[in-house]
Amino acid sequence: MLPPILAQLRIPVVASPMFIVSGPELVIAQCKAGIVGSFPALNARENPGEPVLLDAWLTRIAEELDRHNQADPDHPAAPFAVNQIVHRSNARLERDIEICHRHKVPIWITSLGARPEVNAAAHDCGGIALHDVINDTFARKAIDKGADGLIAVAAGAGGHAGAQSPFALIQEIREWFDGPLLLSGAIATGRAVLAAQAIGADLAYVGSPFIATTEANAPPAYKRMITESGAEDIVTSSLFTGVSGNYLAPSIRAAGLDPANLDGADATTMDFDKAARGGKPKAWSQIWGSGQGIGAVKAVTPAAELVDRLAREYAAARSSLCAG
């Protein structure tokens, strides 16, 4: 059974937090459109001596959503989420946890490790914690450490994707877990959202289509590449971060590399502290991440229009199946 905070969405969709791409503009637009908007805490980066940007972002998001709700109480905004990278290289984690706790962030999404203290902080301020996993073993560990729900990151997802089929991954988790379960992996249409529910997920986790929105913090060339590419243009490699991820082949070629001949890299090379300081390449800033579902994305649109499309397709798919 879903907690109330996830049960009243316009459609069962949580927008995934995308490194660099997701910021206040996109999150606010997603929430106003009726789905959970999210961003990685590490996206809020300030220079030394400047006010803490994460604090300012959370204040802005809360205030704008509150104004929206007061102006249109019949169509309240969906809640928002903040993603915490709990990898050991994230030197900001303790600070960012304190800020999110102080702002009473309603939904916490954790990645690259499960930590009981992060889940405890979420619960202490009245929030829920969702942890992303790529297999059943990690799923069990996350729940043992206090996560409320799971995000099953299956093959075809953008960024740090898993390798397992969504059918296998959801099936194995659902054998023992009846709490909130989200599915990530090439979901770019309303029909795919319904399919995620049909195989046992509660909600769909949608990322890459939102890169091609006017509110996304992505270069115009990145947005255009999303609209011009399909599943065959996605390359899986561990070279850029040390963990296997999915990237747009044209962006790899633009960086002077051959997508068909990429070396691998060890997970020990991953360093989110360096990434947060704008360190070496090239993943996300030059090598652009994407999932395999982008063939459904034909144009750059406002986020609200994308959510409208998903909602129409979702309703049509349900009607079609019920009629059959």
VOGU-3710 file (C-alpha; in Angstrom, 3 decimals, decimal comma):
1> mlppilaqlr> 0,000/0,000/0,000  1,322/3,416/-0,930  1,881/6,075/1,749  -0,504/9,036/1,368  2,237/11,270/-0,014  2,523/9,028/-3,099  -1,115/8,008/-3,427  -2,629/11,273/-4,659  -0,583/11,970/-7,783  -2,226/12,900/-11,084
11> ipvvaspmfi> -0,570/9,863/-12,670  1,706/7,321/-10,940  4,974/8,975/-11,936  8,016/10,203/-10,044  10,444/12,274/-12,096  13,931/10,989/-11,517  16,686/13,331/-10,288  19,200/13,986/-13,058  22,711/15,240/-12,371  23,101/18,851/-13,580
21> vsgpelviaq> 19,806/18,713/-15,544  17,307/18,843/-12,646  16,930/22,190/-10,887  14,222/24,282/-9,226  12,570/25,325/-12,503  12,078/21,733/-13,628  11,071/20,442/-10,188  8,459/23,176/-9,716  7,013/22,556/-13,188  6,821/18,803/-12,584
31> ckagivgsfp> 5,121/19,203/-9,210  2,614/21,749/-10,539  1,794/19,308/-13,348  0,889/16,651/-10,786  3,903/14,326/-10,546  6,726/14,177/-8,023  9,600/16,425/-9,110  13,102/15,759/-7,848  16,704/16,926/-8,014  20,082/15,726/-6,697
41> alnarenpge> 21,292/17,787/-3,735  24,691/17,972/-5,455  23,168/20,013/-8,286  22,956/22,987/-5,911  26,582/24,112/-6,088  27,870/27,412/-4,779  31,353/28,927/-4,872  33,346/29,229/-1,631  32,049/32,079/0,502  28,659/32,255/-1,213
51> pvlldawltr> 25,343/31,471/0,509  24,427/27,799/0,550  22,523/27,205/-2,678  20,706/24,054/-1,512  19,092/26,103/1,246  17,941/28,707/-1,284  16,611/26,091/-3,697  14,541/24,349/-1,044  13,106/27,657/0,145  12,187/28,656/-3,401
61> iaeeldrhnq> 10,561/25,310/-4,250  8,502/25,245/-1,050  7,357/28,848/-1,433  6,393/28,534/-5,108  4,470/25,309/-4,551  2,706/26,868/-1,571  1,660/29,866/-3,686  0,382/27,500/-6,358  -1,670/25,553/-3,820  -3,196/28,688/-2,357
71> adpdhpaapf> -4,123/30,003/-5,814  -5,565/26,681/-7,043  -6,521/24,490/-4,061  -8,539/22,157/-6,295  -5,366/21,180/-8,178  -2,613/21,064/-5,566  0,977/20,461/-6,554  2,547/17,069/-6,014  5,295/16,762/-3,371  8,960/17,063/-4,290
81> avnqivhrsn> 11,978/14,875/-3,592  15,687/15,417/-3,032  18,273/12,839/-4,054  21,211/12,202/-1,751  24,266/10,470/-3,218  25,493/8,504/-0,210  28,703/7,334/-1,883  31,759/7,742/0,341  33,215/10,395/-1,987  30,321/12,802/-1,341
91> arlerdieic> 31,965/15,158/1,172  28,787/17,262/1,372  26,488/14,494/2,528  26,346/15,346/6,237  25,764/19,036/5,514  23,077/18,326/2,922  21,270/15,908/5,248  21,068/18,635/7,894  19,681/21,136/5,382  17,052/18,730/4,042
101> hrhkvpiwit> 16,048/17,782/7,576  15,659/21,432/8,519  13,478/22,079/5,457  11,401/18,964/6,179  11,905/17,537/2,691  8,945/15,173/2,167  10,609/12,534/-0,029  14,273/11,490/0,186  15,832/9,434/-2,610  19,154/7,758/-1,839
111> slgarpevna> 21,637/6,349/-4,334  24,927/4,428/-4,429  24,736/2,983/-0,947  22,166/2,583/1,822  22,760/4,331/5,136  20,529/3,987/8,200  21,362/7,516/9,397  20,008/9,067/6,188  16,760/7,116/6,470  16,516/8,091/10,132
121> aahdcggial> 16,920/11,776/9,249  14,131/11,504/6,675  11,800/9,857/9,172  12,653/12,343/11,909  11,384/15,277/9,818  8,254/13,432/8,672  9,558/12,290/5,290  9,876/8,953/3,551  13,019/7,393/2,098  13,210/5,625/-1,259
131> hdvindtfar> 16,414/3,832/-2,267  17,410/2,909/-5,803  18,680/-0,618/-6,418  19,799/-2,714/-9,385  19,202/-6,185/-7,950  17,360/-8,088/-5,248  20,377/-8,323/-2,937  20,731/-4,541/-2,750  16,960/-4,229/-2,322  16,988/-6,420/0,784
141> kaidkgadgl> 19,906/-4,500/2,265  18,149/-1,173/1,711  14,991/-2,278/3,517  17,054/-3,791/6,341  18,698/-0,376/6,782  15,406/1,465/7,072  14,318/2,529/3,589  10,552/2,837/3,161  10,464/2,024/-0,533  12,570/0,905/-3,457
151> iavaagaggh> 13,343/2,167/-6,944  14,159/-0,780/-9,191  16,620/0,537/-11,776  16,381/-1,923/-14,648  18,090/-2,283/-18,003  17,480/0,628/-20,330  17,464/3,326/-17,663  19,462/6,501/-18,114  22,606/7,233/-16,144  23,757/4,493/-13,776
161> agaqspfali> 21,434/1,770/-15,001  21,096/-1,812/-13,896  21,518/-4,781/-16,197  18,466/-6,856/-15,281  15,176/-7,085/-17,136  12,394/-5,152/-15,396  10,286/-8,329/-15,441  12,894/-10,274/-13,464  13,822/-7,432/-11,108  10,266/-6,493/-10,131
171> qeirewfdgp> 9,240/-10,132/-9,830  12,030/-10,991/-7,394  11,484/-7,926/-5,208  7,707/-8,396/-5,102  8,135/-11,951/-3,790  8,994/-10,523/-0,373  8,360/-6,744/-0,418  4,864/-5,232/-0,460  5,873/-1,602/0,167  6,302/1,255/-2,322
181> lllsgaiatg> 8,076/0,022/-5,432  9,038/2,190/-8,401  10,393/1,052/-11,749  13,031/2,853/-13,778  14,099/1,874/-17,278  13,103/3,247/-20,694  9,728/4,602/-19,509  8,779/7,457/-21,821  5,078/6,917/-22,604  1,860/6,601/-20,647
191> ravlaaqaig> 1,514/3,057/-21,938  4,903/2,226/-20,382  3,739/3,733/-17,069  0,763/1,380/-17,101  3,020/-1,535/-18,051  5,197/-0,818/-15,011  2,136/-1,194/-12,826  1,039/-4,325/-14,666  4,247/-6,162/-13,742  4,032/-5,168/-10,087
201> adlayvgspf> 5,462/-1,671/-9,614  3,392/1,027/-7,933  4,844/3,964/-9,837  7,048/4,707/-12,823  10,346/6,581/-12,472  10,798/8,792/-15,520  13,939/10,760/-16,328  15,325/11,113/-19,842  12,187/12,552/-21,507  12,416/15,519/-19,136
211> iatteanapp> 15,839/16,436/-20,511  14,007/17,666/-23,620  11,899/20,201/-21,720  12,214/23,957/-21,646  12,804/23,997/-17,870  15,644/21,451/-17,894  19,133/22,739/-17,153  20,596/21,168/-20,277  22,328/22,722/-23,300  20,120/23,134/-26,376
221> aykrmitesg> 22,291/20,615/-28,233  21,648/18,012/-25,522  17,888/18,563/-25,704  17,984/18,366/-29,500  20,036/15,150/-29,372  17,385/13,546/-27,158  14,683/14,330/-29,736  16,802/13,048/-32,622  17,957/9,782/-31,013  16,530/6,367/-30,253
231> aedivtsslf> 17,404/3,190/-28,398  20,135/2,280/-30,882  21,963/5,500/-30,018  22,459/4,520/-26,363  25,844/3,117/-25,321  26,565/1,376/-22,010  29,986/2,047/-20,481  31,753/2,288/-17,114  34,530/4,510/-18,518  33,139/7,859/-17,480
241> tgvsgnylap> 32,309/7,331/-13,799  33,571/3,867/-12,892  30,017/2,483/-12,760  28,121/1,162/-15,759  25,888/3,849/-17,250  23,945/4,630/-20,411  25,013/7,516/-22,636  24,212/9,098/-25,998  26,615/7,838/-28,651  26,622/11,157/-30,580
251> siraagldpa> 27,900/12,964/-27,476  30,695/10,396/-27,116  31,725/10,927/-30,727  31,598/14,705/-30,225  34,122/14,289/-27,398  36,519/12,551/-29,795  35,878/8,990/-28,649  34,625/5,927/-30,501  31,429/4,615/-28,860  32,210/1,140/-30,199
261> nldgadattm> 35,662/1,021/-28,591  35,498/2,341/-25,048  37,692/1,128/-22,220  36,170/0,331/-18,857  36,942/1,906/-15,491  36,903/0,647/-11,935  34,295/1,757/-9,417  37,080/3,074/-7,189  37,548/5,942/-9,663  34,094/7,361/-8,851
271> dfdkaarggk> 34,375/10,677/-7,042  31,233/12,747/-6,533  33,115/15,331/-4,507  35,198/16,071/-7,567  32,104/16,022/-9,785  30,350/18,499/-7,520  33,333/20,842/-7,871  33,162/20,615/-11,648  36,062/18,164/-11,903  37,165/16,178/-14,865
281> pkawsqiwgs> 34,914/15,094/-17,581  33,054/14,451/-18,779  30,084/12,485/-17,695  27,039/14,552/-17,690  28,664/17,836/-18,772  30,141/16,550/-22,077  29,171/12,887/-22,234  25,409/13,043/-22,009  23,379/10,404/-20,223  20,107/9,002/-21,488
291> gqgigavkav> 17,839/5,996/-21,220  16,646/3,833/-24,086  13,074/5,152/-24,184  13,834/8,452/-25,911  12,518/7,327/-29,288  9,148/8,518/-27,970  10,454/12,071/-27,475  9,965/14,054/-30,677  10,251/17,695/-29,589  11,397/19,990/-26,812
301> tpaaelvdrl> 8,304/21,024/-24,829  7,423/22,515/-21,453  7,414/19,894/-18,705  3,658/20,381/-18,225  3,040/19,374/-21,847  5,110/16,234/-21,383  3,103/15,304/-18,284  -0,126/16,027/-20,190  1,000/13,622/-22,918  1,858/10,921/-20,400
311> areyaaarss> -1,520/11,390/-18,712  -3,449/11,109/-22,004  -1,512/8,028/-23,069  -1,927/6,428/-19,649  -5,693/6,950/-19,681  -5,964/5,681/-23,265  -3,937/2,571/-22,470  -6,127/1,743/-19,473  -9,284/2,236/-21,502  -7,944/0,078/-24,314
321> lcag> -7,077/-2,793/-22,005  -10,371/-2,586/-20,128  -12,292/-2,551/-23,413  -10,476/-5,686/-24,524
//
